[in-house]
Amino acid sequence: MPKVTISDSQGLIQSAGSGLQINSSISLTSLPTTAVSSQTSAGTLNVPGVYTLSGSSALTWVMPLASSVAGGTFVFRSASAHAHVLTGSQETSGKKVFAGMAGATPANEGSALALENVQGSSVALISDGNKFLVMAASGSCVISGI
């Protein structure tokens, strides 16, 4: 595949090599967004995204294998006042699939993550290909399990 260069003065230029190079200013007419998926029953999640979690009681959702969504970002917000749970139960038994941040809460690692039982609590996770790393949380979340 040839290298493609985009230039204000010359347009599209193909040359030897590979990749894309942009030699001009870039402006976005809108910022990229992700649709929000409402989850109202326990189940298994397969793709990164933004999820609202709700139910008449605390429910459990199973995360995909971290290796299958490397670089994927997951954002969860509780739409009901329950301590909804995320698990990494698809991983090898005993794997600590969630990792907090040193010096923050939570700072530990574990196989389950529970949101605070307050409507609006949230957590943002990113997969590094091995674990789901806690990037931020609104309210508190608890990582537990071996």
VEXDREN-2710 file (C-alpha; in Angstrom, 1 decimal):
% VEXDREN-2710
k/r/px/py/pz
1/MET/0.0/0.0/0.0
2/PRO/1.5/3.4/-0.9
3/LYS/2.1/6.3/1.5
4/VAL/-0.6/8.9/1.1
5/THR/0.1/12.6/1.9
6/ILE/-2.7/15.2/2.1
7/SER/-1.4/18.7/1.4
8/ASP/-3.2/22.1/1.1
9/SER/-1.2/23.0/-1.9
10/GLN/-1.0/19.7/-3.8
11/GLY/-4.0/17.7/-2.7
12/LEU/-3.5/13.9/-2.4
13/ILE/0.0/12.6/-3.1
14/GLN/0.9/8.9/-3.4
15/SER/4.5/7.9/-2.9
16/ALA/6.6/4.9/-1.9
17/GLY/6.2/3.7/1.7
18/SER/3.2/3.3/3.8
19/GLY/1.0/5.3/6.1
20/LEU/-0.9/8.6/6.0
21/GLN/0.6/12.1/6.5
22/ILE/-1.5/15.2/6.7
23/ASN/0.3/18.5/5.9
24/SER/-2.5/20.9/6.6
25/SER/-4.6/22.2/9.5
26/ILE/-7.3/20.0/10.7
27/SER/-10.7/21.2/12.0
28/LEU/-13.6/19.2/13.2
29/THR/-17.1/20.3/12.6
30/SER/-18.2/18.2/15.6
31/LEU/-16.6/16.1/18.3
32/PRO/-16.8/12.3/18.1
33/THR/-19.3/10.8/20.5
34/THR/-20.5/7.3/21.5
35/ALA/-24.1/6.3/21.7
36/VAL/-25.3/5.3/25.2
37/SER/-26.5/1.8/25.6
38/SER/-29.1/1.1/28.3
39/GLN/-28.6/-2.2/30.2
40/THR/-31.6/-3.2/32.2
41/SER/-30.9/-6.9/32.8
42/ALA/-27.7/-8.8/33.7
43/GLY/-25.6/-10.1/30.9
44/THR/-22.3/-10.2/29.1
45/LEU/-20.8/-7.1/27.4
46/ASN/-18.9/-7.6/24.2
47/VAL/-17.8/-4.2/22.9
48/PRO/-16.4/-1.0/24.5
49/GLY/-18.9/1.8/24.9
50/VAL/-21.0/3.9/27.2
51/TYR/-23.5/2.0/29.3
52/THR/-26.2/3.0/31.8
53/LEU/-27.0/0.3/34.3
54/SER/-30.4/-0.1/36.0
55/GLY/-32.6/-2.6/37.5
56/SER/-35.0/-3.2/40.4
57/SER/-32.0/-4.7/42.3
58/ALA/-28.3/-4.8/42.0
59/LEU/-27.3/-6.7/38.8
60/THR/-24.1/-8.2/37.5
61/TRP/-22.6/-7.7/34.0
62/VAL/-19.7/-9.8/32.7
63/MET/-16.9/-8.0/31.0
64/PRO/-15.3/-9.3/27.8
65/LEU/-11.8/-10.7/27.9
66/ALA/-9.5/-7.7/28.3
67/SER/-7.3/-9.1/25.5
68/SER/-10.2/-9.0/23.1
69/VAL/-10.8/-5.3/23.6
70/ALA/-7.3/-3.9/24.0
71/GLY/-7.5/-0.1/24.0
72/GLY/-11.2/-0.2/24.4
73/THR/-12.9/2.3/26.8
74/PHE/-15.9/1.4/28.8
75/VAL/-17.9/4.0/30.7
76/PHE/-20.6/2.9/33.2
77/ARG/-23.2/5.0/35.0
78/SER/-25.8/3.7/37.4
79/ALA/-29.3/4.8/36.4
80/SER/-30.7/3.2/39.6
81/ALA/-29.7/3.3/43.2
82/HIS/-28.1/-0.1/43.3
83/ALA/-24.5/-1.4/43.7
84/HIS/-24.3/-2.9/40.3
85/VAL/-21.4/-5.2/39.7
86/LEU/-19.0/-5.8/36.8
87/THR/-17.0/-9.1/36.8
88/GLY/-14.2/-10.5/34.8
89/SER/-15.5/-14.0/35.1
90/GLN/-14.6/-14.8/31.4
91/GLU/-11.0/-14.6/32.4
92/THR/-8.9/-17.4/33.8
93/SER/-10.2/-18.3/37.3
94/GLY/-8.5/-16.2/39.9
95/LYS/-7.3/-13.5/37.5
96/LYS/-7.4/-10.0/38.9
97/VAL/-9.0/-8.3/35.9
98/PHE/-9.7/-4.8/37.4
99/ALA/-6.9/-2.6/38.6
100/GLY/-7.3/0.6/40.5
101/MET/-4.7/3.4/40.6
102/ALA/-2.0/3.7/43.2
103/GLY/-2.7/6.5/45.6
104/ALA/-6.4/6.7/44.6
105/THR/-9.5/4.9/45.6
106/PRO/-9.7/2.1/44.7
107/ALA/-6.0/1.3/44.6
108/ASN/-6.2/-2.5/44.7
109/GLU/-6.8/-5.2/42.1
110/GLY/-9.5/-7.8/41.9
111/SER/-11.9/-9.8/39.8
112/ALA/-15.1/-7.7/40.5
113/LEU/-15.9/-4.0/40.6
114/ALA/-19.1/-2.7/42.3
115/LEU/-20.5/0.8/41.8
116/GLU/-21.7/2.8/44.8
117/ASN/-25.5/2.2/45.5
118/VAL/-26.3/5.7/44.4
119/GLN/-28.0/6.8/41.2
120/GLY/-25.5/8.6/39.0
121/SER/-22.4/6.8/40.3
122/SER/-20.0/6.0/37.5
123/VAL/-16.7/4.5/36.5
124/ALA/-14.5/4.8/33.4
125/LEU/-12.3/1.8/32.4
126/ILE/-9.8/1.2/29.7
127/SER/-8.4/-2.2/28.7
128/ASP/-4.6/-2.5/28.4
129/GLY/-5.0/-5.9/26.9
130/ASN/-4.4/-7.6/30.2
131/LYS/-6.7/-5.8/32.7
132/PHE/-9.4/-3.1/32.9
133/LEU/-7.8/0.0/34.4
134/VAL/-9.9/2.4/36.5
135/MET/-9.4/5.9/34.8
136/ALA/-11.9/7.8/36.8
137/ALA/-15.0/7.4/39.0
138/SER/-17.9/9.6/40.2
139/GLY/-18.9/8.4/43.6
140/SER/-17.0/5.4/44.9
141/CYS/-16.5/2.0/43.5
142/VAL/-15.1/-1.1/45.2
143/ILE/-12.8/-3.7/43.6
144/SER/-12.9/-7.1/45.3
145/GLY/-12.3/-10.8/44.7
146/ILE/-9.2/-12.8/44.0
END
